[in-house]
């Protein structure tokens, strides 16, 4: 199977490597050719332009986009559309708003071009761990794309399923799931990221209390001298708050207990905002998730340990500098 891949950033390059390791043929293009050149030893077929990428693909053409959400992805789809034929497939694996997915789908289907949205989680660790894939689209292209999803996803591994579909044909326990029609994949990923904001904020605030107690100058707390990396290592074993995020936080604080490399300015990718917007549209209360988003806004005007913890976590799983 041959697939075209456009966008070789923090996640894209490792996704290509994972596809190559599964035995797939991948034609890749990136705006800066150095990123493409780095993958040649891994076996990628390099393309020096989007046109060149299309020339090297078989019919029907399959193109996975891993680009920043918004105008960059829109422009690439607009560019590709005239060069594609009925039955070709465009996959958007970035963090696109689900309403944009629906608009694109309706435009592309007039030419018989399939559009699939795939919310992709895994960050910079996905090459080894695999990628959790939340998929929206029609059944026809998804059937063709099964080998791609199988290659990118983690598989069941040693995690025993708690829930299986009623007919036992589901794929959630393998790390990928057809969530519904176009837009549903990115909707589920949007909520995933909203929850992520809340989980990260809870860890950050709790660790901020431990950090403050260790440096207490008010005399309101006993003279504790908490070794936070040791406490995190403890919580990784048998604790109900154990998680991959906790693992990443432990790694960050083990290397730099005072997080001196981080300024504590916490960015947001937009999906937290979209989660809040959707909750407002649906009249669903989300006090924790909305507060975690607003705390990120506030972090841009202060410099406290909790915000450094958030920055460190984002760097650990996503390579984000802020």
N, C-alpha and C positions, 0 to 999 in steps of 0.2 A: 504494500500500500504506500502511496506517495502523497505527501501533504505539503502545502506551502505554508510558511510561517513568517509573519511580518511583525517585527518588534522584538528586539533581543535585549531588553532591559533587565532589571533585577530578577524578574521571574522568567521572562521569555527564553533567555539563553539556556537556563537549566531545564525548562520544559522540553526544548529541542533535544538536549542531551538525553533526557529520559526517553523520548520517542526513538531516538537513534539506538539506544541500548536495547530497546524492545525489538529491534530489527526493522523498523520502518525507514523508509526513504524520505528525507526532509530537504526541501528547497527553502532556503532562508534568505531574507533581505532585511537590512536595517538601514536607517537613514545615514548612520556613520558606518562605513564599510569595515572599519577595524573590528567592530563587534561581530560581523559575519566571518571575518578572517579567523578570529579566535576559535571558531567552531569547525574549521576545516579539518584539523587533526582528529576530531570526533567523528568525522564522516559526513558532515553536512554537504549538500550541493549548494555552492554559493551563487547568489544572484546579485548583479550589480545595479539592478533597477526593478521596480515592480513589473515592468513589461517583461524583463528577462526572467523573472520568477514565473510568470504565467506561461511563457514559452516552454519552460522546463517541466511543467505539470502535465499529467495525463488527464483525459476526460473520463468522468466529470471532474472538474477541478475542485479541490478542497483547499480553502485558505483560512488559516487561523490568525486572527488579529489579536495582538497583545500590546495595545497602544493606550496612551492616556485617554480617559473618558472625555467626551465632548467633541470640540471641533476637529482635533487631530484624527480621531476615528471616523467622524462624519466625512471628512475630506477624502480619506483613503477609500471608503466605501463608494463615494461618488466617483472617484477616479476609476475604481475597478469595474463598476457596473457595466459600462459600455463594452468592456473586453470579455465579459462573461456570457455564457449561454444557458439555456434552459437546462436545469438539472445540476448546475454548479452550486457549490455551498460556500457561504461565508459564515464563519464562526467568530463571535466577539467574546473573548475571554477576559476582557478588562472589567473595570467597575463602572459600567454604563447604567444610567437611570433606566428603569424598566419601561417607562413611557416612550423613551427614545427607541427602544427595541421594537415596540409595537409599530411606531411610525416607519421605521426602516423596513420591517417585514412587509407592511402593506405596499410600500414602494417597490421593493424587489420582486414581490410575487407577481407583479404585472408582467415581468419579463421571465417568469418561471424560475427565478433564482431563489434557492433556499437560504433562509437566515436562521441561525441558531445562536441563542445567548447562553453563555456558560459562566456562571459565577465561580471563580477559581480561588480557593484558599490553600495556603501552603507556604507562601512567602519564600524567603531565600533558602529555606531548609527543604524545599519540596523535592529536590533532586534525589535525596536519600529517603525522605519520608513518603513521597507521593503527594498528590494534590487532591483535595476534596472538591468535587465538581458538582455544581448545582445547575441543572440543565433545563432550558426551556426551548420548545420547538415542536415541529410536526414529526410524526412517527417515521415518515419515509426517509428523510436525511439522517435521523438518529440511528436507524437500523444500520445504515452504511458506516456510521461513525463509531460503532461499538468498539472496534479494535483500538481506536484512538483513546477513547475513554478508559478502556482496560489498561492501556499502557501508562497513562498519566496518573491514574488513581492508585491509592495505596494497596488495594486489595484487602481481604479480610485480615490477613496476618494472624497474630495470636490473640486478637480481640474477639471473644465469642459473641455472636449476635444476641441481643436481648429481644429484638423485634424483627420478625421476618414477614414479608407480605403474605397475604392469605393464600395465594397460589404458589408461594415459594419461588417465584420467578423474579422477584425484586433484586435490585442491585445496591441498595443503600448500604448493606453490610460490606460491600466491596469498596465503598468510598465515592460512588457516583450515583446520581439519581435524576431521572426525568421528572421534574417537578410539575410540569404542565405545559400549557401553550406558551408561545413566544412571550417573553417578558417575565415569566414566572421564575426562571433561573436567577436572573439578576435581582428580582424581588426578594427571594430567599437569601441571597448573598447580602443584600442590603440589611436585612434584619439580623443576619449573622454578625455583620460588622457593628450594628447598633448594640447587640449583646456584648460583643467584644469590648466596646467602649466602657460598658458598665462593669464588667469583670476587671478590667485593667484599673478602673478608678477605685474599686473596692480594695484591691491589693495595694495600690499606691497610698490610699488613706490609712490603711492599717499599718503599713510599714512606716509611714510618717509619724504615727504615734510612738512606735518603738524607737525610732530615730530621735524623736524629741525627748523621750524619757531617758535616753542614754546621754543626752546633752542638757539635761534639765538644770536651769540656773535659778528657778523660782523656789526650789525647795518643796514643791507640792507633791513630788513623787520621790520614793526612796532612791537611794544612790545606786541605780541600776547601771550596768555597763553591758548592754545587750550586744552580742556579736550577731548581727542580722544575717549574714550569710550562713552561719551555723543554724540559726532558727529556720531559715528557708530550707536548708538541707534536711532538717528534722521533719518539716511539714511535708516534704516530698514522699515520706514513707508512712503509710497508714492513715494519713490525715484526710478528712472529707473535703478539704480545699485543694488537694493535689490536682495538678493539671499541667499541660504543656506550657501554658503561660507562666506558671510557677517555676517550671524547669528553666525557662528562658530568663526569668527574673533572677533566679539563683545564679545563673551563669554570669549575668551582668554585674551583680553585686559582689560575686566572688573575685572577679577581675579588678573591680574598682569600688570598694565598700562605701565611699563617700560620693560616688558618681561624679567625680571631678571633670570628666570628659563631656558632661552634658550640662547645658544651660537651663534646662527645665522649660523650654519653650516647646509646647506640644502642638503639632499640626493635626489636621484632619483631612481625610481624603474626600469628604463630601457625603459618604454613605451614612454617617451619623446624622447629618442634617436631613438627608432624604428619609431616614427612619422616623425622625421627629415629624417631618412634613406629612408622611403617610399616616402616622398615628393621629395627627390633627384631622386629616381628611376622614379617618374612620372613627373619630371620637373615642379613641382608645387611650387611657391614661398610661403614661410611661415616666413617672417621676424620676426613677433612677437613671434611665437612659438619657433623658433630656438634661438632667443635672450634669451627667458626665460630659456631655457635649459642651455645655456652657462653661464647665470647669476648664476645658481645653482653650476656650476663648480667653478666659481669665488668665491662663498661664502665660499669655503673651505680654503681660504687664507685671510679672513678678518672677521670683526665682526661689522656689522652696523645694525641699527634698521630694515631696510627693510628685511634683511635676517632673523632676529628674528621673524618678522611677518610671513614670509613664514614657518619657523619652527613651529610656534605656530599653524598655520592653518593645517599643516600636522598632528600634534599631535591631534588636535581636531577631525578631521574626520577619521584618520587612525590609531591613536595610535603610530605613528612613533616618535622615539626618536631623529632623526636628519633628 
